[in-house]
Amino acid sequence: MKRQTFQASSPGELVPTIEGQVAFVPAPLPPKLELGDIALSMATAMQSIGELKGACRRLQNPYILIRPLQRREALTSSAMEGTFTTTDRLLLAEAGVETPHDDSTREVINYLTALNSALSMLRELPLSHRIIRRSHEILLSGLTAARGARKRPGEYKRDQNWIGGYTIETARFVPPPPVETQRCMDQLEKYINRQGIDGPARLIDLALVHYQFEAIHPFADGNGRVGRMLITAMAVHGGLLDMPALYMSPVLERQKDAYIDRLYNVSAKGEWSAWLNFFFERVAESCAETIATIDRLLNLQEVYRQRTATTARSANAITVVDMLFEQPLLTVRDVQEKLGVTYRAASKTLDKLVDLEILQIFPDRYPKMYLASAITEISRTTSDAAGAEARSD
């Protein structure tokens, strides 16, 4: 790490570490901010969050939105760290009909599980070491030794890590040494749980805490994914949103180089305003995309319900249509259990939805599986879908 890039305005200090190198230890939050420099982008982001909050209230079943967004988040956040899988593999693993045999799919499934575990724990606990470490433990569980088992799941690092280089000598950034990590995380936990914070301050906290977590880089691996989970968790826990509907990885992935540079420039130069403005702009962008997704999902649901009601004339078929928006990959047994009907009746209902071009038969699977591909694709932009599938080939 180049000492000379760290200026007097840097919000931290350089300390000695291994191999005669230096590491960066961030100062405790909060920093001194120039509110005038961020007022416009912050106001726009807050307005966007309010609009998203209102749009979410249109949903009778929030999982119609949440599960598709979480799949997209898990795929994109993992892809940012070089872990790629396909939507089909993810759906098969999520449905429990196929055990993921590759670490990439396992990691993406783990991301979904860790995120929802954190959200569940936050109903009873403050955002703390316990939740952060548990999320990390789930994220890296069940992986091969090379991929995660040796990375001490759920435990803070014992060895010096670094970012952006094969060796510490060539690294772009070296986070705090292990001896400093617990102290830094203690300070961060205290900051997150301080009292008397209002809406705009909660929004600022999303950006500050994300930066601080990434600067500390407390784990041997998985820091980026855990750090992005914290954004979603804090948005709900802090009252910005009623449900977990803010997922930042897709918009950050599209500007990954700028995202990394903004984080680095806070550490090296104290460029807080540039980072906050960048973050708030991405929040507004993410909210706008999610509102558009809500519109598309609700419109598609209405189209499918009308098509089914007109042609199938079966309340069971409409129930399955609604079921698809939460669980777009189904077996006959799934429908049989949901409807409480015979296997033959469930199979006929699914085949009718195939005839109506709502479902497609998933290829090369026994027992037969049915996929609502339009639903799985609707929460992703064209560029997201093309990029994810191309990278996974």
C-alpha positions as CSV (number, residue, x, y, z in Angstrom):
1,M,0.0,0.0,0.0
2,K,1.4,3.4,-1.0
3,R,1.9,5.6,2.0
4,Q,2.2,8.7,-0.2
5,T,-1.5,8.4,-1.3
6,F,-2.7,8.9,2.2
7,Q,-3.0,12.6,2.9
8,A,-3.4,14.7,6.0
9,S,-7.2,14.7,5.5
10,S,-7.3,10.9,5.8
11,P,-9.8,9.8,8.5
12,G,-7.5,7.4,10.2
13,E,-3.9,6.4,10.8
14,L,-1.3,4.2,9.2
15,V,0.1,1.6,11.6
16,P,2.9,-1.0,11.1
17,T,1.9,-4.5,10.0
18,I,3.6,-7.6,8.5
19,E,6.4,-7.6,5.9
20,G,7.4,-4.1,6.9
21,Q,4.2,-2.7,5.4
22,V,1.6,-0.4,6.9
23,A,-2.1,-0.8,7.4
24,F,-4.9,1.7,7.7
25,V,-7.0,2.0,10.9
26,P,-10.1,4.2,10.4
27,A,-11.0,6.7,13.0
28,P,-14.3,6.1,14.9
29,L,-17.5,7.4,13.3
30,P,-18.9,10.0,12.8
31,P,-16.6,12.2,10.7
32,K,-17.1,15.9,10.2
33,L,-19.4,16.3,7.2
34,E,-20.1,19.3,5.0
35,L,-23.9,18.9,4.9
36,G,-24.3,21.6,2.2
37,D,-22.3,19.4,-0.2
38,I,-24.6,16.4,0.2
39,A,-28.0,18.1,0.9
40,L,-29.4,17.7,-2.6
41,S,-28.5,14.1,-3.2
42,M,-29.6,13.2,0.3
43,A,-33.0,14.9,-0.2
44,T,-33.4,13.1,-3.5
45,A,-32.6,9.7,-1.9
46,M,-34.9,10.3,1.1
47,Q,-37.7,11.2,-1.4
48,S,-37.0,8.0,-3.3
49,I,-37.1,5.9,-0.1
50,G,-40.4,7.5,0.7
51,E,-41.8,6.6,-2.7
52,L,-40.5,3.0,-2.4
53,K,-42.1,2.7,1.1
54,G,-45.4,3.8,-0.4
55,A,-45.1,1.5,-3.4
56,C,-44.4,-1.5,-1.1
57,R,-47.7,-0.9,0.7
58,R,-49.5,-1.7,-2.6
59,L,-48.4,-5.3,-2.2
60,Q,-50.9,-7.6,-0.5
61,N,-48.1,-10.2,-0.2
62,P,-44.7,-8.6,0.2
63,Y,-42.9,-11.8,-0.8
64,I,-44.1,-11.3,-4.3
65,L,-41.4,-8.6,-4.4
66,I,-38.9,-9.6,-1.7
67,R,-37.9,-13.0,-2.9
68,P,-37.2,-11.9,-6.5
69,L,-35.2,-8.9,-5.2
70,Q,-33.3,-11.1,-2.8
71,R,-32.4,-13.6,-5.6
72,R,-31.1,-10.7,-7.7
73,E,-29.2,-9.3,-4.8
74,A,-27.6,-12.6,-3.9
75,L,-26.6,-13.3,-7.5
76,T,-25.2,-9.8,-8.0
77,S,-23.4,-9.4,-4.7
78,S,-21.7,-12.7,-5.1
79,A,-20.8,-11.9,-8.7
80,M,-19.0,-8.7,-7.5
81,E,-16.7,-11.0,-5.5
82,G,-16.1,-13.4,-8.5
83,T,-18.7,-16.0,-7.5
84,F,-21.1,-16.8,-10.4
85,T,-24.0,-19.2,-10.8
86,T,-27.2,-19.2,-12.9
87,T,-30.7,-18.3,-11.9
88,D,-31.8,-21.9,-12.8
89,R,-29.2,-23.4,-10.4
90,L,-30.2,-21.0,-7.7
91,L,-33.9,-21.8,-8.0
92,L,-33.3,-25.6,-8.0
93,A,-31.2,-25.3,-4.8
94,E,-33.6,-22.9,-3.2
95,A,-36.5,-25.2,-3.9
96,G,-34.6,-28.0,-2.2
97,V,-34.9,-30.3,-5.2
98,E,-31.2,-30.3,-5.9
99,T,-28.3,-30.1,-3.5
100,P,-25.8,-27.5,-4.9
101,H,-22.6,-29.5,-5.9
102,D,-20.6,-26.4,-6.7
103,D,-19.3,-23.9,-4.2
104,S,-20.6,-20.9,-6.3
105,T,-24.2,-22.0,-6.0
106,R,-23.8,-22.9,-2.4
107,E,-22.4,-19.5,-1.6
108,V,-25.3,-17.7,-3.3
109,I,-27.8,-19.8,-1.4
110,N,-25.8,-19.1,1.7
111,Y,-26.1,-15.4,1.0
112,L,-29.9,-15.6,0.9
113,T,-30.0,-17.6,4.1
114,A,-27.6,-15.3,5.9
115,L,-29.5,-12.2,4.8
116,N,-32.8,-13.6,6.0
117,S,-31.2,-14.9,9.2
118,A,-29.9,-11.4,10.0
119,L,-33.3,-9.8,9.3
120,S,-35.0,-12.3,11.6
121,M,-32.5,-11.8,14.4
122,L,-33.0,-8.0,14.2
123,R,-36.6,-8.5,15.4
124,E,-35.2,-9.3,18.8
125,L,-31.6,-8.0,18.9
126,P,-29.7,-4.9,18.1
127,L,-27.4,-4.9,15.2
128,S,-24.4,-6.3,16.9
129,H,-21.3,-8.5,16.7
130,R,-23.5,-11.4,17.2
131,I,-25.6,-10.8,14.1
132,I,-22.7,-9.8,11.9
133,R,-20.6,-12.8,12.9
134,R,-23.6,-15.2,12.5
135,S,-24.3,-13.8,9.0
136,H,-20.7,-14.5,8.1
137,E,-20.8,-18.0,9.6
138,I,-23.8,-18.8,7.4
139,L,-22.3,-17.2,4.3
140,L,-19.2,-19.5,4.4
141,S,-20.8,-22.6,5.8
142,G,-20.7,-25.9,3.9
143,L,-18.0,-24.9,1.5
144,T,-14.9,-26.7,0.5
145,A,-11.7,-26.0,2.4
146,A,-10.2,-23.9,-0.4
147,R,-13.4,-21.8,-0.7
148,G,-14.5,-21.0,2.8
149,A,-13.8,-23.6,5.5
150,R,-10.3,-22.2,6.1
151,K,-11.6,-18.7,6.3
152,R,-12.8,-19.0,9.9
153,P,-16.6,-18.6,9.3
154,G,-18.1,-16.4,12.0
155,E,-14.8,-15.3,13.5
156,Y,-12.9,-12.1,12.9
157,K,-9.5,-12.4,11.2
158,R,-6.4,-13.7,12.8
159,D,-4.1,-12.9,9.9
160,Q,-3.5,-9.6,8.1
161,N,-5.6,-9.3,4.9
162,W,-5.3,-6.9,2.0
163,I,-7.2,-5.8,-1.0
164,G,-6.2,-5.3,-4.7
165,G,-3.0,-7.3,-5.0
166,Y,-1.6,-10.8,-4.9
167,T,0.8,-9.8,-2.2
168,I,0.7,-7.3,0.6
169,E,3.6,-5.4,-1.1
170,T,1.4,-4.8,-4.2
171,A,-1.9,-4.3,-2.4
172,R,-3.9,-1.2,-3.1
173,F,-5.4,-1.2,0.4
174,V,-4.4,-2.9,3.7
175,P,-7.1,-2.8,6.4
176,P,-6.4,-2.8,10.2
177,P,-4.2,-5.6,11.6
178,P,-6.1,-8.4,13.5
179,V,-5.0,-6.8,16.9
180,E,-7.0,-3.6,16.0
181,T,-10.0,-5.3,14.4
182,Q,-12.0,-6.1,17.6
183,R,-11.6,-2.5,18.9
184,C,-12.7,-1.1,15.5
185,M,-15.7,-3.3,15.4
186,D,-16.6,-2.4,19.0
187,Q,-16.6,1.2,18.1
188,L,-18.7,0.5,15.0
189,E,-21.3,-1.5,17.0
190,K,-21.5,1.4,19.5
191,Y,-22.1,3.9,16.8
192,I,-24.8,1.9,15.0
193,N,-26.8,1.5,18.2
194,R,-26.6,5.1,19.5
195,Q,-29.9,6.7,20.4
196,G,-31.9,9.7,19.0
197,I,-31.4,9.2,15.3
198,D,-33.9,10.6,12.8
199,G,-34.6,9.6,9.1
200,P,-31.9,11.6,7.2
201,A,-29.3,10.6,9.8
202,R,-30.3,7.0,9.3
203,L,-29.7,7.4,5.6
204,I,-26.3,8.9,6.3
205,D,-25.6,6.0,8.6
206,L,-26.1,3.5,5.7
207,A,-23.3,5.1,3.8
208,L,-21.0,5.7,6.8
209,V,-21.4,2.2,8.3
210,H,-20.9,0.6,4.9
211,Y,-17.7,2.5,4.4
212,Q,-16.4,1.8,7.9
213,F,-17.1,-1.9,7.7
214,E,-15.4,-2.2,4.4
215,A,-12.4,-0.2,5.7
216,I,-12.1,-2.5,8.7
217,H,-12.5,-5.6,6.6
218,P,-12.9,-7.7,9.8
219,F,-13.1,-11.2,8.2
220,A,-10.7,-13.2,6.2
221,D,-13.2,-13.4,3.4
222,G,-16.8,-12.4,2.6
223,N,-16.5,-8.8,3.8
224,G,-18.1,-7.2,0.7
225,R,-21.1,-9.4,0.9
226,V,-21.7,-9.0,4.6
227,G,-21.2,-5.2,4.2
228,R,-23.9,-5.0,1.6
229,M,-26.2,-7.2,3.7
230,L,-25.8,-4.5,6.4
231,I,-27.3,-1.9,4.1
232,T,-30.5,-3.8,3.7
233,A,-30.7,-4.8,7.4
234,M,-30.0,-1.2,8.6
235,A,-32.6,0.3,6.3
236,V,-35.3,-1.9,7.9
237,H,-34.0,-1.8,11.5
238,G,-33.6,1.9,11.4
239,G,-37.1,2.5,10.2
240,L,-36.3,3.9,6.7
241,L,-38.4,1.1,5.2
242,D,-41.1,-1.2,6.6
243,M,-39.8,-4.3,4.7
244,P,-36.4,-5.3,3.3
245,A,-36.8,-3.8,-0.2
246,L,-33.5,-1.9,-0.5
247,Y,-30.8,-4.0,-2.3
248,M,-27.8,-2.1,-3.5
249,S,-25.6,-4.7,-5.2
250,P,-27.2,-4.4,-8.6
251,V,-26.7,-0.7,-8.9
252,L,-23.2,-0.8,-7.3
253,E,-22.1,-3.6,-9.6
254,R,-22.8,-1.5,-12.6
255,Q,-20.4,1.1,-11.3
256,K,-18.0,-1.2,-9.5
257,D,-14.8,0.7,-10.3
258,A,-16.3,4.0,-9.2
259,Y,-17.7,2.3,-6.0
260,I,-14.3,0.9,-5.1
261,D,-12.5,4.2,-5.9
262,R,-15.0,6.2,-3.8
263,L,-14.4,4.0,-0.8
264,Y,-10.7,4.1,-1.2
265,N,-10.6,7.9,-1.6
266,V,-12.4,8.3,1.8
267,S,-9.6,6.4,3.5
268,A,-6.8,8.0,1.5
269,K,-8.1,11.6,1.2
270,G,-11.1,12.0,3.5
271,E,-13.4,12.5,0.5
272,W,-16.6,11.9,2.5
273,S,-18.9,14.1,0.4
274,A,-18.0,12.4,-2.9
275,W,-18.7,9.0,-1.3
276,L,-22.0,10.1,0.3
277,N,-23.2,11.7,-2.9
278,F,-22.3,8.6,-4.9
279,F,-24.1,6.4,-2.3
280,F,-27.2,8.5,-2.2
281,E,-27.4,8.5,-6.0
282,R,-27.3,4.8,-6.0
283,V,-30.0,4.6,-3.3
284,A,-32.3,6.7,-5.5
285,E,-31.4,4.6,-8.5
286,S,-32.1,1.4,-6.6
287,C,-35.5,2.7,-5.3
288,A,-36.6,3.7,-8.8
289,E,-35.7,0.2,-10.2
290,T,-37.6,-1.5,-7.4
291,I,-40.7,0.6,-7.8
292,A,-40.6,-0.3,-11.5
293,T,-40.2,-4.0,-10.5
294,I,-43.3,-3.7,-8.3
295,D,-45.3,-2.3,-11.2
296,R,-44.1,-5.1,-13.5
297,L,-44.8,-7.8,-11.0
298,L,-48.3,-6.5,-10.1
299,N,-49.2,-6.0,-13.8
300,L,-48.0,-9.5,-14.7
301,Q,-49.9,-11.0,-11.8
302,E,-53.1,-9.3,-12.9
303,V,-52.5,-10.5,-16.5
304,Y,-52.0,-14.1,-15.4
305,R,-55.0,-14.0,-13.0
306,Q,-57.3,-12.7,-15.8
307,R,-56.0,-15.2,-18.3
308,T,-56.5,-18.0,-15.9
309,A,-59.9,-16.8,-14.7
310,T,-61.1,-16.5,-18.3
311,T,-59.8,-19.8,-19.6
312,A,-59.3,-22.2,-16.7
313,R,-62.3,-21.1,-14.7
314,S,-60.7,-22.7,-11.6
315,A,-60.1,-21.1,-8.2
316,N,-57.3,-23.6,-7.7
317,A,-55.5,-22.4,-10.9
318,I,-55.6,-18.8,-9.7
319,T,-54.3,-19.9,-6.3
320,V,-51.3,-21.5,-8.1
321,V,-50.8,-18.3,-10.1
322,D,-50.4,-16.3,-6.9
323,M,-48.2,-19.0,-5.5
324,L,-45.8,-18.6,-8.5
325,F,-44.9,-15.1,-7.6
326,E,-43.4,-16.3,-4.3
327,Q,-42.2,-19.7,-5.6
328,P,-41.7,-19.6,-9.4
329,L,-40.3,-23.2,-9.6
330,L,-42.9,-25.9,-8.6
331,T,-43.4,-29.6,-8.5
332,V,-46.7,-31.4,-8.6
333,R,-46.2,-32.2,-4.9
334,D,-45.8,-28.5,-4.0
335,V,-49.2,-27.8,-5.6
336,Q,-50.8,-30.9,-4.1
337,E,-49.8,-29.8,-0.6
338,K,-50.8,-26.2,-1.2
339,L,-54.3,-27.0,-2.6
340,G,-55.0,-30.2,-0.6
341,V,-56.0,-32.0,-3.8
342,T,-55.0,-35.3,-5.4
343,Y,-51.7,-35.7,-7.3
344,R,-53.7,-36.0,-10.5
345,A,-55.7,-32.8,-9.9
346,A,-52.5,-30.9,-9.1
347,S,-50.8,-32.2,-12.2
348,K,-53.8,-31.2,-14.4
349,T,-53.7,-27.7,-12.9
350,L,-50.1,-27.2,-13.7
351,D,-50.5,-28.6,-17.2
352,K,-53.3,-26.1,-17.8
353,L,-51.0,-23.2,-16.8
354,V,-48.5,-24.6,-19.3
355,D,-51.2,-24.5,-22.0
356,L,-51.8,-20.8,-21.0
357,E,-48.1,-20.1,-21.4
358,I,-47.8,-19.1,-17.8
359,L,-45.5,-22.0,-16.9
360,Q,-42.9,-23.9,-18.8
361,I,-41.8,-27.5,-18.1
362,F,-38.3,-27.4,-16.7
363,P,-36.0,-29.5,-18.9
364,D,-34.3,-32.7,-17.9
365,R,-35.9,-33.1,-14.5
366,Y,-37.7,-36.0,-12.9
367,P,-40.1,-35.7,-11.2
368,K,-41.4,-33.0,-13.6
369,M,-40.9,-29.4,-12.6
370,Y,-42.6,-26.3,-13.8
371,L,-41.0,-22.8,-14.1
372,A,-42.6,-19.4,-14.4
373,S,-39.7,-17.9,-16.3
374,A,-41.3,-14.5,-16.8
375,I,-41.5,-14.0,-13.1
376,T,-37.8,-14.9,-12.5
377,E,-36.7,-12.5,-15.2
378,I,-38.9,-9.6,-14.4
379,S,-36.9,-8.4,-11.4
380,R,-33.8,-8.2,-13.4
381,T,-32.9,-5.6,-16.1
382,T,-31.9,-6.8,-19.5
383,S,-28.2,-6.0,-18.7
384,D,-28.4,-7.8,-15.4
385,A,-29.7,-10.9,-17.0
386,A,-27.3,-10.9,-19.9
387,G,-24.3,-10.2,-17.8
388,A,-25.1,-12.8,-15.1
389,E,-25.7,-15.6,-17.6
390,A,-22.7,-14.8,-19.7
391,R,-20.4,-14.7,-16.8
392,S,-21.6,-18.0,-15.5
393,D,-21.0,-19.9,-18.8
